[in-house]
Amino acid sequence: MRAQSVLLLNWRDTTNPEGGGSERYVEEVARGLAALGWRVTVLCAAYPGSPREARRYDVRYLYRGTKVTVYLRGLLHTWLRRPDHVIDVQNGLPFFTRLVRRTGVVVLVHHVHEEQWQVVYPGWRGRLGWWLESRVAPRLYDDCRYVTVSSASRDELLSLGVKSIDVIHNGTDPALPRQRPQSPVPTVVCVGRIVPHKQVEHAVDAIAAARKVLPDARLVVVGSGWWEDSLRTYVEERGLQDAVEFRGHVSEGDKHAAYDEAWVLALPSLKEGWGLVVGEAAGHGVPTVAYRSAGGPTESVHDGVSGVLVDSPSEFTTAITALLQDVELRRRLSAGASATAGNFTWCATAQAFDRLLTGEPADESVDRPRSERLYPLPYYFVP
């Protein structure tokens, strides 16, 4: 069993109301490394009602600072505590850990944020953020190994001058027993944080169009975020209050119950490193409609097999309506989604990070036999 320490720095965790798929990825990596014998600490921002410290699955969680000051707190913790390894999770901004240590830093990037900077922070703040992400970080971490979650994100990082990149995919939870029957009415589900670049408005527009031919079609929005009031206003302005249900930040069980009800998953995000919700929905036999330009979905969604990739909002709307209307198409894509749901596991994700931290090749994009990528973890590592 390993006794070395690893510190994961992330701006938030899944208990944070703003937490999402990237936070789940970080926590599964932390959980898996702890199961493999590492001493694991995750440092993230505090939020109203959060504890100062918690422990889950043998992982120590520290809640420090705000969504802005957490970067300074993470840097200071790295400097003062001197863990053996640091995983610097860059959700647009780095923790600048390379300033206080020369070795043992791994950079985790889910995707490049060029488009999001101008959507969320238009003007000088967006330009500054993109400059830090695209110019400063690649130079500061020039000699560090990078990890990303898809080949699309790897190509984006290569375009910024990043050299050493491992692709370690998201895992997918084993399918849970069905908790609820599929809804008797055409139901689209949209799962994730409610922020501008998730473009949930496109799903609202799609359900508005679908109701012209399927009057009882509805959209279930699972998740929360600071853009929720704006989205609710958007729904009200279109008179769709009876067609759109907001369920908020829900438990894992309730999230999977929403997948049980759904006919289709809408993923209208501007950019996704992978799209964790794609695999979650696939485990319930729910096909996905997503944008090809988002990057990660070109790998997580098998176009025409487990879902549909589109190139414009009008195509997004057309695909949603077609899937809700066409029973045979929906059944075929549902079967394809179920068949691909088990292709990636959190066990393999954690093992790849273990290999990387111990100096072995970690890149899952290398075509190696599955048996070489997997070995048993303790039973409690299964979600």
N, C-alpha and C positions, 0 to 999 in steps of 0.2 A: 504494500500500500504506500502511496506517495504521501510525503509530509510537507511538501512545498506549498507556499501560499500563493493565491492568485486573487487580484483585486479587479473587479469589473466596474467600470465607471459608466453610468448611464444617466440620462437626465430625469428618468422616472421609472417606476416599476408598474406591475399590473394592478396593484391595489390603488394606484392613483386613478381618479376618474378620467384622466386624459390618456391613460395607458392603452396600448394597442398591440398589434402583432409583433412589432420590433421588440417591445418589452417582453413579450412571451418568449421570443427567441432567446433573449439574453438570460431569462430565468431558467429556461430548460438547459441551456449550456451550463449555467452555474450549478443547477441541480445534478446534472450528469457528472460534472467534474467532482462534486462533493461525493457522489456515489463511488467514484473511482479513487478516492483517497486524498484529494486535494483539500487544503484549507481555503475555503472560498468566502469572500466578502463582496457584497454588492453595495456600492454607494450611489445614492440617487437623491433627487430633490424631495424635501418635505412638502406636505400639502395639508390643508386644514383637516385636523382630526388624525393625522398620521402619528404613529409612535416615533420615538427617537431612535429606537432599535427594535428589531424583530429577528426571529429565527424560524426558517421554514426549510424542511428537507435538508437539514444540516448546513444550510447556507445562512450566513450572518448578513442582515440587511441594515444599513445605516442610512437614516434620513436626515440630510443636512442641507441647509440653505434653501433658496427659492429656485425656480426654473432658470434664473439668471446667475445667481451667486453659487449654484451647485458646482459650476465649473471651477471657481476658485477653491471651493471646499475640497473638491476632488484632487486638484493639483496639490494643495497643502497636505492632504492625507497621504498621497503618494510620496511626497518628499519626507514627511515625518515618520511614517510607518514602514516604508521601504519593503513592500512585498516582493516576493521572488519574481512574480510576473504581473503585468498590468494589461488588461484588455480595455483599450480606450475606444469607447463606442461613440462614433461621430455621427450624430443626427443633424448634419449640417455644420455643426461647430465641433472642433476638437477640445479636449480637456488640457491640451498643451503639456501633457506629461513628459514629452520628449525634452522639455526644458530642464527637468530635474533628474533625469536618469538617462544613461547612455544605452543600456541594454534591457532586454526583457519586456519590451513594449510591443503589443500586437494591436493593430488598428482594425476595428470592425465598422464597416460601412454597408448599410442595407441598400442604399441607392444614392445617386448624386442628386442634389437639390436645386439645380439651376432654375427650373421653372417655378418651384415653390417659393423661392426667395421673393420673386416679384409679385406673386399672388398674395402671399401672407404679409410681406413687408414692402409695399411699393415705394419707390424712391430711393433715397440714399442708404437707408438701413438695409434694404434688400441687396443693393450693390455692394455694400460693405460685407454683408454675410457671404455673398457669393465669392468675393475676393478672398476672404479668409479660407473658405472651403476649397476653392479651385487653385489658388496661387500659394497661399501661405502654408496650409496644411501639407500638401504634397512635398514641399521643400523641407519643412520642419521634420517630417517623418520619412524622409527619403530612404533611409537605410532600415526601415521597419517592415515587417511582414504585414500585409493587409489581408483581411478576410472579407468576402462579400457573399451574397446568397444566390446569385444567378450569373450566368454568362453575360447577360445584358448589362448588369451592373459592373461586371469586370471590364467590359469593353468601354464603359463610360469612364471608369477609373484610369484605364490605359490612356485614354484621350487626354487626361489631365497630367500625364507623366508619371503615374504610379507604376512601379516596376514589378515588385514581388507580390503577387495576389493569389490567394487560395480561394476557391469556391466551395463553400460548405452550405448545403441547402437547408431550408427549414424542414422540420419533421412534420408529421401528421398524427394526430391522436387516433388510437384505435376507435372504430365506430362504436358508439354507445347504443344500447337497446333503445328502440323507438319509445319515446315518452308520450308523444301525441300523434294522432292520425294526420295525414296530409290534409290541408284545408280543403273543404269542398268547393271553395271559390278560388279563382286564379290569384295566386299570392306570390309576390316578389319580395325578397328580403334583402336588405342592405345592412351589412354589419361592419362597424368600425367607428373610429373617432369622427365626430362631426366638426370638421374644419374645412376651410374653403377649398383646399386642393384635393379633398376627397370627392368633390363635385357631386354631392348627393342630389343636388338640384336636377341633374340629368336623369336620375332615377325617377324623380317626381314628374318631370316632363314625359318620361316614357310611360308612366302609369296613367297620366292624363290622356295620352294618345290611345293607350290600350283600352281605356274605358269607353271609347267611342264605338268599339265593336264588342267589348266585354264589359258591360256596365257595372258588374260587381267586382272587377279587378281591384286589388288593393296592394299597398306597399307597407311593409313592416320595417321600421328603422330601429336597429338595435345598436346602442352606443350613445355617448354623450360627448360634449365638447363646447368650446367657447363660441362656436358659430351656430349653436342650436337655435337661439332666438331669431337669427336672420333666416334660418331655414324654415322655422315655423311661420314666419311672416310670409315667406315665399309660397308656402303651402296655402295659407289663408287668402293671399291675393288671387290665387287661382281657384278658390272655392273647392279645395280638395280635402277639407278637414275630415270628411267621412271616408276618404280613400287612403289616407296616410296615418298610420299608427306609430307613435313614438314610445318606445319601451324603455329608453334610457340605458344606464349602465347596469347590466344584469349579471347574475351569477353564471357560472359555466353551464350549469344544468339548464337554466332558462334560455341561454344562448343556443344550446343544442336543441331544445324544444322548438325554438323558432325555425331552425333548419328543418326539423321534422315537418312543420306546417308548410314550408315553402315549395313552390314549383320551380322557381328560378332564383339564383343569386345574382344581384346587380353589383358590379364592381366598376363604377365609373371614375375611379381615381385618375388624377393627372399623371401620377407616377407611383409605382410599387416596386420595391426591390424583388419581391417574390409574389406576395399575396397569400398570406397564411389562411385567410378565410376561404380561399379556393379549395384547399385540401380539407378543411373542416366541413364545408358544404358537400364536397364529393363523398365524404364518408357517410353522408345521408342520402346519396344518390341524387344530389341537386346540382344541375349544370350551371355554369357561370357565363355571364356576358361581360366582357371587359374590353378595354381599349388596347389595341396592339402597340400603340405608341407609349404605353405606360411602362414597357420594358419587361419587368419580371413575369407578368402574365403570359408572355409569349412562350414561357417554359412551364409555368404551373397550370396553364390551360392548354389542352390539346385541341386546337381549333378543328371543329367538325367531329370531334370524338367525345370530349368531356365538356365542351362548351363552345362558345362562339367568340371570336375576336373581331372587332370592328374598328373602323378608322375615323368615324365622325359621330357627332351627337345624333344626327338623323339615322345613321345605320344602327346606333345603339337602341334607339326607340323602335326601329323596325324589327330588330332581332328579338327584343323583349316581347313585342306583340306576337311575332311569329311563333315563338316558343310557347306562349300561353295558349295559342290557338291550335297548334299542331300536336296532337296527342302522340302520334308515331315518332315525330322528330324528338319530342321531349323524352319519350321512353328510351330512344336510342342513345341520346346524350346522357341520360340518367345512368344507363347501364355502363357507358364509357367512363363516367365520373366514378362510379363505384369500383370499376376495375382498376383505375389508376390511383385510388385513394391511399393504398398501402405502399406506394413506391418509395416513400421517404419516411424515415423514423427519427424520433428525437434521440434514440439510442445512438444511431449512426452519426448524428450531428455532434453529440457530446464526445464520442470517440475520436472524431476528426479533430476537434479542438485539443483533445488529450495528446494526439500524435503531434500536432503542431507545437504545443508547449514543450513537449519532450524532444523536439528536434527532428521528428520524422515527417515525411511527406503527408500533407493533410488534404490536398485538393480533391474534392469529391467529383470534380468534372473529369478527372482522369478515369479512363475506362478500365476499371479493375473488377474482378469477380466480386459479387456481393459478399461471399463468404470471407473475403479478405478485408471487407470493410466493417464487419460486424463481429462482436464477441459478447458473451453474456454479461449483463450488469445485474447487480442485486435486484431481487424481485420488486423491491419498493421503488425502483426507478420507473416502473410502468405507471403512466398517469392514472 
